[in-house]
Amino acid sequence: MIDKSLIQEHAEVVGSCGHRIGRVDHLAGDFIKLTRDSSPDGQHKYLPLSAVADVEGGKVSTIMNHTAATSILQDDPETGAGSAVTAS
């Protein structure tokens, strides 16, 4: 798993393809809480840290493309869905 301390607030989150997924609001346990303006429905979404491949230059990259990463975003980190993401 990635070193959580490398993830900074307001960093861009992008898929492995380089397309934008959202922006970091803050960390919530083993999830990145994305800003509300990152979401089409105006609500916070949560990305499991297990989906993060790299943090470099103030940008968080996922292990999957933006379409796949968007599909695993959660409304609530307590649901547990998507918390064990692995690269395939």
MMTF fields as JSON, N, C-alpha, C and O atoms, coordinates in Angstrom:
{
  "mmtfVersion": "1.0.0",
  "mmtfProducer": "UNKNOWN",
  "numBonds": 351,
  "numAtoms": 352,
  "numGroups": 88,
  "numChains": 1,
  "numModels": 1,
  "chainsPerModel": [1],
  "groupsPerChain": [88],
  "chainIdList": ["A"],
  "bondAtomList": [4, 2, 8, 6, 12, 10, 16, 14, 20, 18, 24, 22, 28, 26, 32, 30, 36, 34, 40, 38, 44, 42, 48, 46, 52, 50, 56, 54, 60, 58, 64, 62, 68, 66, 72, 70, 76, 74, 80, 78, 84, 82, 88, 86, 92, 90, 96, 94, 100, 98, 104, 102, 108, 106, 112, 110, 116, 114, 120, 118, 124, 122, 128, 126, 132, 130, 136, 134, 140, 138, 144, 142, 148, 146, 152, 150, 156, 154, 160, 158, 164, 162, 168, 166, 172, 170, 176, 174, 180, 178, 184, 182, 188, 186, 192, 190, 196, 194, 200, 198, 204, 202, 208, 206, 212, 210, 216, 214, 220, 218, 224, 222, 228, 226, 232, 230, 236, 234, 240, 238, 244, 242, 248, 246, 252, 250, 256, 254, 260, 258, 264, 262, 268, 266, 272, 270, 276, 274, 280, 278, 284, 282, 288, 286, 292, 290, 296, 294, 300, 298, 304, 302, 308, 306, 312, 310, 316, 314, 320, 318, 324, 322, 328, 326, 332, 330, 336, 334, 340, 338, 344, 342, 348, 346],
  "bondOrderList": [1, 1, 1, 1, 1, 1, 1, 1, 1, 1, 1, 1, 1, 1, 1, 1, 1, 1, 1, 1, 1, 1, 1, 1, 1, 1, 1, 1, 1, 1, 1, 1, 1, 1, 1, 1, 1, 1, 1, 1, 1, 1, 1, 1, 1, 1, 1, 1, 1, 1, 1, 1, 1, 1, 1, 1, 1, 1, 1, 1, 1, 1, 1, 1, 1, 1, 1, 1, 1, 1, 1, 1, 1, 1, 1, 1, 1, 1, 1, 1, 1, 1, 1, 1, 1, 1, 1],
  "groupList": [{"groupName": "MET", "atomNameList": ["N", "CA", "C", "O"], "elementList": ["N", "C", "C", "O"], "formalChargeList": [0, 0, 0, 0], "bondAtomList": [1, 0, 2, 1, 3, 2], "bondOrderList": [1, 1, 2], "singleLetterCode": "M", "chemCompType": "L-PEPTIDE LINKING"}, {"groupName": "ILE", "atomNameList": ["N", "CA", "C", "O"], "elementList": ["N", "C", "C", "O"], "formalChargeList": [0, 0, 0, 0], "bondAtomList": [1, 0, 2, 1, 3, 2], "bondOrderList": [1, 1, 2], "singleLetterCode": "I", "chemCompType": "L-PEPTIDE LINKING"}, {"groupName": "ASP", "atomNameList": ["N", "CA", "C", "O"], "elementList": ["N", "C", "C", "O"], "formalChargeList": [0, 0, 0, 0], "bondAtomList": [1, 0, 2, 1, 3, 2], "bondOrderList": [1, 1, 2], "singleLetterCode": "D", "chemCompType": "L-PEPTIDE LINKING"}, {"groupName": "LYS", "atomNameList": ["N", "CA", "C", "O"], "elementList": ["N", "C", "C", "O"], "formalChargeList": [0, 0, 0, 0], "bondAtomList": [1, 0, 2, 1, 3, 2], "bondOrderList": [1, 1, 2], "singleLetterCode": "K", "chemCompType": "L-PEPTIDE LINKING"}, {"groupName": "SER", "atomNameList": ["N", "CA", "C", "O"], "elementList": ["N", "C", "C", "O"], "formalChargeList": [0, 0, 0, 0], "bondAtomList": [1, 0, 2, 1, 3, 2], "bondOrderList": [1, 1, 2], "singleLetterCode": "S", "chemCompType": "L-PEPTIDE LINKING"}, {"groupName": "LEU", "atomNameList": ["N", "CA", "C", "O"], "elementList": ["N", "C", "C", "O"], "formalChargeList": [0, 0, 0, 0], "bondAtomList": [1, 0, 2, 1, 3, 2], "bondOrderList": [1, 1, 2], "singleLetterCode": "L", "chemCompType": "L-PEPTIDE LINKING"}, {"groupName": "GLN", "atomNameList": ["N", "CA", "C", "O"], "elementList": ["N", "C", "C", "O"], "formalChargeList": [0, 0, 0, 0], "bondAtomList": [1, 0, 2, 1, 3, 2], "bondOrderList": [1, 1, 2], "singleLetterCode": "Q", "chemCompType": "L-PEPTIDE LINKING"}, {"groupName": "GLU", "atomNameList": ["N", "CA", "C", "O"], "elementList": ["N", "C", "C", "O"], "formalChargeList": [0, 0, 0, 0], "bondAtomList": [1, 0, 2, 1, 3, 2], "bondOrderList": [1, 1, 2], "singleLetterCode": "E", "chemCompType": "L-PEPTIDE LINKING"}, {"groupName": "HIS", "atomNameList": ["N", "CA", "C", "O"], "elementList": ["N", "C", "C", "O"], "formalChargeList": [0, 0, 0, 0], "bondAtomList": [1, 0, 2, 1, 3, 2], "bondOrderList": [1, 1, 2], "singleLetterCode": "H", "chemCompType": "L-PEPTIDE LINKING"}, {"groupName": "ALA", "atomNameList": ["N", "CA", "C", "O"], "elementList": ["N", "C", "C", "O"], "formalChargeList": [0, 0, 0, 0], "bondAtomList": [1, 0, 2, 1, 3, 2], "bondOrderList": [1, 1, 2], "singleLetterCode": "A", "chemCompType": "L-PEPTIDE LINKING"}, {"groupName": "VAL", "atomNameList": ["N", "CA", "C", "O"], "elementList": ["N", "C", "C", "O"], "formalChargeList": [0, 0, 0, 0], "bondAtomList": [1, 0, 2, 1, 3, 2], "bondOrderList": [1, 1, 2], "singleLetterCode": "V", "chemCompType": "L-PEPTIDE LINKING"}, {"groupName": "GLY", "atomNameList": ["N", "CA", "C", "O"], "elementList": ["N", "C", "C", "O"], "formalChargeList": [0, 0, 0, 0], "bondAtomList": [1, 0, 2, 1, 3, 2], "bondOrderList": [1, 1, 2], "singleLetterCode": "G", "chemCompType": "PEPTIDE LINKING"}, {"groupName": "CYS", "atomNameList": ["N", "CA", "C", "O"], "elementList": ["N", "C", "C", "O"], "formalChargeList": [0, 0, 0, 0], "bondAtomList": [1, 0, 2, 1, 3, 2], "bondOrderList": [1, 1, 2], "singleLetterCode": "C", "chemCompType": "L-PEPTIDE LINKING"}, {"groupName": "ARG", "atomNameList": ["N", "CA", "C", "O"], "elementList": ["N", "C", "C", "O"], "formalChargeList": [0, 0, 0, 0], "bondAtomList": [1, 0, 2, 1, 3, 2], "bondOrderList": [1, 1, 2], "singleLetterCode": "R", "chemCompType": "L-PEPTIDE LINKING"}, {"groupName": "PHE", "atomNameList": ["N", "CA", "C", "O"], "elementList": ["N", "C", "C", "O"], "formalChargeList": [0, 0, 0, 0], "bondAtomList": [1, 0, 2, 1, 3, 2], "bondOrderList": [1, 1, 2], "singleLetterCode": "F", "chemCompType": "L-PEPTIDE LINKING"}, {"groupName": "THR", "atomNameList": ["N", "CA", "C", "O"], "elementList": ["N", "C", "C", "O"], "formalChargeList": [0, 0, 0, 0], "bondAtomList": [1, 0, 2, 1, 3, 2], "bondOrderList": [1, 1, 2], "singleLetterCode": "T", "chemCompType": "L-PEPTIDE LINKING"}, {"groupName": "PRO", "atomNameList": ["N", "CA", "C", "O"], "elementList": ["N", "C", "C", "O"], "formalChargeList": [0, 0, 0, 0], "bondAtomList": [1, 0, 2, 1, 3, 2], "bondOrderList": [1, 1, 2], "singleLetterCode": "P", "chemCompType": "L-PEPTIDE LINKING"}, {"groupName": "TYR", "atomNameList": ["N", "CA", "C", "O"], "elementList": ["N", "C", "C", "O"], "formalChargeList": [0, 0, 0, 0], "bondAtomList": [1, 0, 2, 1, 3, 2], "bondOrderList": [1, 1, 2], "singleLetterCode": "Y", "chemCompType": "L-PEPTIDE LINKING"}, {"groupName": "ASN", "atomNameList": ["N", "CA", "C", "O"], "elementList": ["N", "C", "C", "O"], "formalChargeList": [0, 0, 0, 0], "bondAtomList": [1, 0, 2, 1, 3, 2], "bondOrderList": [1, 1, 2], "singleLetterCode": "N", "chemCompType": "L-PEPTIDE LINKING"}],
  "groupTypeList": [0, 1, 2, 3, 4, 5, 1, 6, 7, 8, 9, 7, 10, 10, 11, 4, 12, 11, 8, 13, 1, 11, 13, 10, 2, 8, 5, 9, 11, 2, 14, 1, 3, 5, 15, 13, 2, 4, 4, 16, 2, 11, 6, 8, 3, 17, 5, 16, 5, 4, 9, 10, 9, 2, 10, 7, 11, 11, 3, 10, 4, 15, 1, 0, 18, 8, 15, 9, 9, 15, 4, 1, 5, 6, 2, 2, 16, 7, 15, 11, 9, 11, 4, 9, 10, 15, 9, 4],
  "groupIdList": [1, 2, 3, 4, 5, 6, 7, 8, 9, 10, 11, 12, 13, 14, 15, 16, 17, 18, 19, 20, 21, 22, 23, 24, 25, 26, 27, 28, 29, 30, 31, 32, 33, 34, 35, 36, 37, 38, 39, 40, 41, 42, 43, 44, 45, 46, 47, 48, 49, 50, 51, 52, 53, 54, 55, 56, 57, 58, 59, 60, 61, 62, 63, 64, 65, 66, 67, 68, 69, 70, 71, 72, 73, 74, 75, 76, 77, 78, 79, 80, 81, 82, 83, 84, 85, 86, 87, 88],
  "secStructList": [7, 7, 7, 4, 4, 4, 7, 7, 6, 6, 7, 3, 3, 3, 7, 6, 6, 1, 7, 3, 3, 3, 3, 3, 3, 3, 3, 3, 6, 6, 3, 3, 3, 3, 7, 4, 4, 4, 1, 6, 6, 1, 1, 7, 7, 3, 3, 3, 4, 4, 4, 3, 3, 3, 3, 3, 6, 6, 3, 3, 3, 3, 1, 1, 7, 2, 2, 2, 2, 2, 2, 6, 7, 5, 1, 7, 4, 4, 4, 7, 6, 6, 7, 1, 7, 7, 7, 7],
  "xCoordList": [0.847, 0.0, 0.893, 2.005, 0.379, 1.094, 1.258, 0.446, 2.285, 2.5, 1.484, 1.577, 0.521, -0.57, -0.066, -0.709, 1.072, 1.572, 1.965, 2.129, 2.116, 2.465, 1.26, 1.429, 0.058, -1.157, -1.546, -1.785, -1.606, -1.897, -3.284, -3.794, -3.885, -5.184, -5.102, -4.102, -6.155, -6.326, -5.467, -5.415, -4.789, -4.039, -5.031, -6.123, -4.645, -5.458, -5.351, -4.285, -6.463, -6.482, -6.808, -7.823, -5.929, -6.101, -6.013, -5.39, -6.649, -6.551, -5.211, -4.451, -4.931, -3.674, -3.581, -2.495, -4.72, -4.781, -4.493, -4.319, -4.441, -4.168, -5.406, -5.292, -6.592, -7.829, -8.191, -7.979, -8.738, -9.075, -10.232, -11.24, -10.058, -11.108, -11.686, -12.897, -10.821, -11.283, -10.128, -9.001, -10.439, -9.45, -9.576, -10.683, -8.449, -8.427, -9.019, -8.586, -10.013, -10.508, -9.632, -9.013, -9.592, -8.681, -8.709, -9.482, -7.873, -7.863, -8.853, -9.001, -9.525, -10.489, -10.178, -10.721, -9.296, -8.883, -8.113, -7.097, -8.593, -7.942, -8.609, -8.616, -9.158, -9.836, -9.391, -9.012, -9.446, -9.293, -10.698, -11.483, -11.008, -12.29, -12.103, -11.265, -12.886, -12.789, -13.694, -14.706, -13.327, -14.125, -15.495, -15.66, -16.451, -17.812, -17.847, -18.595, -17.03, -17.053, -16.424, -16.456, -15.851, -15.304, -16.389, -16.157, -17.552, -18.606, -19.778, -20.195, -20.301, -21.44, -22.681, -23.502, -22.821, -24.003, -23.744, -24.613, -22.554, -22.251, -22.024, -22.032, -21.822, -21.588, -20.146, -19.544, -19.613, -18.278, -18.297, -19.277, -17.219, -17.015, -15.703, -14.823, -15.581, -14.405, -13.745, -14.397, -12.433, -11.629, -10.733, -9.992, -10.788, -9.911, -8.438, -8.046, -7.632, -6.192, -5.56, -4.518, -6.175, -5.645, -5.699, -5.076, -6.431, -6.509, -5.411, -5.285, -4.621, -3.583, -2.303, -1.802, -1.789, -0.547, 0.663, 1.721, 0.49, 1.647, 1.193, 0.085, 2.078, 1.877, 3.166, 4.24, 3.037, 4.225, 3.837, 2.835, 4.626, 4.399, 3.052, 2.452, 2.574, 1.29, 0.094, -1.016, 0.303, -0.765, -0.843, 0.176, -2.057, -2.306, -2.775, -3.748, -2.094, -2.464, -2.992, -2.474, -4.025, -4.611, -4.02, -3.336, -4.293, -3.806, -4.679, -4.378, -5.764, -6.709, -7.062, -6.771, -7.683, -8.07, -9.2, -9.779, -9.506, -10.47, -11.875, -12.62, -12.241, -13.57, -13.699, -14.697, -12.703, -12.723, -12.648, -13.35, -11.797, -11.657, -12.952, -13.355, -13.595, -14.858, -15.917, -16.765, -15.868, -16.87, -16.731, -17.681, -15.565, -15.393, -15.506, -15.33, -15.799, -15.992, -17.184, -18.184, -17.077, -18.123, -18.723, -18.052, -19.999, -20.66, -20.282, -20.288, -19.954, -19.667, -18.534, -18.667, -17.424, -16.292, -16.576, -15.828, -17.638, -17.96, -18.61, -18.713, -19.056, -19.745, -18.801, -19.223, -17.511, -16.525, -16.422, -15.454, -17.368, -17.316, -16.141, -15.945, -15.354, -14.221, -12.989, -12.019, -12.993, -11.873, -10.672, -9.58, -10.868, -9.758, -9.56, -9.955, -8.954, -8.741, -7.373, -6.391, -7.318, -6.047, -5.886, -6.873, -4.667, -4.401, -4.601, -4.302, -5.108, -5.287, -4.651, -4.711],
  "yCoordList": [-1.181, 0.0, 1.244, 1.239, 2.277, 3.542, 4.224, 4.01, 5.027, 5.803, 6.945, 7.885, 6.862, 7.84, 9.262, 10.22, 9.404, 10.748, 11.522, 12.741, 10.835, 11.491, 12.166, 13.018, 11.789, 12.313, 13.611, 13.638, 14.684, 15.998, 16.465, 16.097, 17.29, 17.87, 18.658, 19.319, 18.577, 19.275, 18.723, 19.315, 17.59, 16.951, 16.39, 15.955, 16.405, 15.802, 14.286, 13.746, 13.608, 12.148, 11.785, 12.214, 10.985, 10.611, 9.096, 8.412, 8.595, 7.184, 6.887, 7.797, 5.61, 5.212, 5.752, 5.835, 6.113, 6.674, 8.169, 8.759, 8.789, 10.218, 11.093, 12.295, 10.509, 11.293, 11.549, 10.702, 12.724, 13.174, 12.377, 12.117, 11.999, 11.35, 12.347, 12.39, 13.143, 14.119, 14.809, 14.825, 15.387, 16.117, 15.674, 15.479, 15.518, 15.074, 16.154, 17.306, 15.773, 16.64, 16.385, 17.302, 15.126, 14.685, 13.162, 12.511, 12.609, 11.16, 10.81, 11.53, 9.688, 9.177, 7.699, 6.839, 7.418, 6.029, 5.516, 6.096, 4.422, 3.836, 4.27, 3.531, 5.463, 6.014, 7.45, 8.174, 7.836, 9.238, 9.791, 9.293, 10.814, 11.489, 12.557, 13.447, 12.465, 13.418, 14.61, 14.493, 15.752, 16.959, 16.803, 16.029, 17.541, 17.48, 17.919, 17.366, 18.922, 19.398, 18.404, 18.614, 17.317, 16.258, 15.297, 14.488, 15.382, 14.406, 15.007, 16.133, 14.259, 14.771, 15.033, 15.886, 14.3, 14.503, 15.473, 15.674, 16.072, 17.075, 16.523, 17.274, 15.211, 14.573, 14.048, 13.719, 13.98, 13.409, 11.947, 11.237, 11.509, 10.107, 9.66, 10.476, 8.363, 7.793, 6.772, 5.885, 6.921, 6.011, 5.215, 5.804, 3.877, 3.081, 3.345, 3.446, 3.455, 3.651, 2.484, 2.647, 1.316, 0.154, 0.348, -0.416, 1.356, 1.652, 2.61, 2.881, 3.123, 4.099, 3.388, 2.507, 3.783, 3.208, 4.044, 3.51, 5.388, 6.258, 7.656, 8.088, 8.345, 9.759, 10.458, 10.192, 11.359, 12.036, 13.418, 13.572, 14.398, 15.748, 16.321, 17.082, 15.957, 16.471, 15.839, 16.365, 14.716, 14.026, 12.58, 11.906, 12.117, 10.74, 9.954, 10.34, 8.856, 8.013, 6.683, 6.123, 6.175, 4.896, 3.752, 3.973, 2.532, 1.333, 0.966, 0.021, 1.716, 1.418, 2.7, 3.797, 2.562, 3.762, 4.489, 3.955, 5.701, 6.527, 5.919, 6.109, 5.203, 4.583, 3.521, 3.484, 2.664, 1.62, 2.224, 1.783, 3.235, 3.865, 4.552, 4.476, 5.213, 5.881, 4.862, 5.154, 3.674, 2.651, 2.093, 1.513, 2.259, 1.737, 2.817, 2.535, 4.056, 5.112, 4.771, 4.236, 5.076, 4.783, 6.068, 7.096, 5.992, 7.116, 7.184, 8.256, 6.027, 5.915, 4.921, 3.767, 5.323, 4.402, 3.246, 2.269, 3.34, 2.282, 1.072, 0.026, 1.177, 0.064, -1.09, -2.244, -0.771, -1.817, -2.212, -2.875, -1.842, -2.217, -1.548, -0.341, -2.318, -1.758, -1.534, -0.946, -1.979, -1.704, -2.613, -2.354, -3.669, -4.569, -4.631, -5.597, -3.604, -3.511, -4.089, -3.817, -4.887, -5.419, -5.17, -5.093, -5.046, -4.862, -6.188, -7.247, -6.121, -7.354, -7.274, -8.236],
  "zCoordList": [0.0, 0.0, 0.0, 0.528, -0.594, -0.727, 0.636, 1.536, 0.786, 2.007, 2.037, 1.247, 2.944, 3.026, 3.24, 2.81, 3.896, 4.196, 2.934, 2.986, 1.814, 0.552, -0.112, -0.983, 0.296, -0.318, 0.373, 1.58, -0.402, 0.146, -0.268, -1.327, 0.596, 0.283, -1.017, -1.299, -1.789, -3.062, -4.196, -5.274, -3.964, -5.043, -6.063, -5.7, -7.329, -8.375, -8.276, -7.979, -8.526, -8.579, -10.02, -10.569, -10.624, -12.024, -12.165, -11.354, -13.211, -13.531, -14.179, -14.511, -14.356, -15.0, -16.428, -17.002, -16.984, -18.34, -18.359, -19.426, -17.163, -17.063, -16.961, -16.723, -17.138, -17.043, -15.585, -14.718, -15.335, -13.977, -13.378, -14.035, -12.112, -11.33, -10.34, -10.125, -9.744, -8.777, -8.096, -8.592, -6.934, -6.149, -4.693, -4.191, -4.027, -2.629, -1.726, -1.758, -0.92, 0.146, 1.372, 1.911, 1.798, 2.858, 2.936, 2.233, 3.781, 3.996, 5.092, 6.079, 4.894, 5.875, 6.076, 5.384, 7.034, 7.26, 6.062, 5.678, 5.465, 4.299, 2.994, 2.009, 3.004, 1.833, 1.581, 2.501, 0.325, -0.05, -0.21, -1.016, 0.555, 0.405, -0.662, -0.519, -1.73, -2.823, -2.562, -1.87, -3.116, -2.924, -3.591, -4.535, -3.087, -3.644, -5.092, -5.899, -5.423, -6.809, -7.784, -8.996, -7.251, -8.09, -8.561, -9.459, -7.967, -8.197, -8.974, -8.703, -9.932, -10.695, -9.838, -10.179, -8.724, -7.875, -6.719, -5.871, -6.685, -5.669, -4.274, -3.298, -4.171, -2.882, -2.818, -3.84, -1.598, -1.425, -1.857, -1.632, -2.471, -2.834, -2.211, -1.933, -1.996, -1.339, -2.252, -2.802, -2.397, -3.187, -2.246, -1.459, -2.316, -1.44, -1.748, -2.91, -0.701, -0.895, -1.641, -2.276, -1.571, -2.287, -3.802, -4.539, -4.279, -5.709, -6.161, -7.355, -5.228, -5.558, -5.983, -5.284, -7.13, -7.645, -7.258, -6.926, -7.307, -7.118, -6.721, -7.039, -6.019, -5.704, -6.121, -5.58, -7.096, -7.598, -8.115, -8.813, -7.772, -8.264, -7.873, -8.631, -6.685, -6.22, -6.901, -6.817, -7.576, -8.287, -7.81, -7.663, -7.573, -7.15, -8.368, -9.016, -8.687, -9.825, -9.327, -8.361, -9.988, -9.598, -10.416, -11.415, -9.976, -10.664, -11.855, -12.583, -12.054, -13.131, -13.872, -13.396, -15.026, -15.761, -15.028, -14.081, -15.469, -14.749, -14.745, -13.784, -15.784, -15.833, -14.75, -14.03, -14.633, -13.611, -12.21, -11.3, -12.042, -10.724, -10.31, -9.149, -11.241, -10.941, -10.524, -9.681, -11.111, -10.799, -9.381, -8.856, -8.756, -7.389, -6.314, -5.129, -6.725, -5.734, -4.852, -5.33, -3.59, -2.624, -2.068, -1.981, -1.694, -1.036, 0.437, 1.042, 1.006, 2.43, 2.633, 2.227, 3.245, 3.408, 4.35, 4.371, 5.123, 6.084, 5.439, 6.08, 4.182, 3.542, 3.236, 3.162, 3.057, 2.799, 1.35, 0.976, 0.514, -0.894, -1.553, -1.408, -2.276, -3.0, -2.143, -2.621, -0.903, -0.028, -0.282, 0.222, -1.057, -1.354, -2.857, -3.509, -3.39, -4.829, -5.153, -4.462, -6.206, -6.636, -8.128, -8.859, -8.57, -9.998, -10.697, -10.146, -11.913, -12.665, -14.024, -14.79]
}
